[in-house]
């Protein structure tokens, strides 16, 4: 199934549907999307976005990022929530090339998982309570977005190999993300060679850290985020379909991308 939705200026807009779960169901197509910054939407891209019927946008960026780069345009019936889940900013372009890059990023994810409890809880509650299509995003749709996607998919019963594979699909957008950075910073040097990368190892390390600290991802969500069982049940009811009950969904994919 092709899950990338093609846009001119967005590089990493993906449908989270179609993934199988441990109980024999699958994630519904066309209900929950993940993306890079929707502040880039305009003209034909905006029309394409409206065609998806999205009614809730969850923006995971800092308020200062939104002020500098913009947010999704306002539209009738479109709900917008800014939930900044990261509390300790860092500049990925300046990461020391001598560091273990994937361990470094997993440690940053651990900080987000620890610091952003209130915002992550609100995001999960919004997703669980939404009746119409939703999207969540950060700047590149990679780190903050990748963490939330991993939590959602795990709560739905998607296995870790599939969660990791979904995370790594951002690698299809790496070249475009780097090109955007260079265009926005013509006077700076990109010191870190791992910029824009999203290998599976990062999210696997992150999930292993959560299990080591809390016993399981589900226990982390319950005990640290404070998300109750009823919310998880609503999440599963809203986003899961019985196997074979939902027609296959195909979205246009960007040139050079492979289906998941």
Secondary structure, DSSP 8 states (H G I E B T S, - for coil): ---B---SS-S--EE-TT-B-TTSEEE-TTSEEEES-GGG--HHHHHHHHHTT--EEEE-S-HHHHHHH------TT-EEEE-----S---GGGS-TTS-HHHHHHHHHHHHHHHTHHHHHHHHHHHHH--S-EEEE-SSSSSHHHHHHHHHHHHHT--HHHHHHHHHGGGGGHHHHHHHHHHH-TTS----TTTT---HHHHHHHHHHHHHHHSSHHHIIIIIS---HHHHHHHHHHHEEETTSS--------TT----
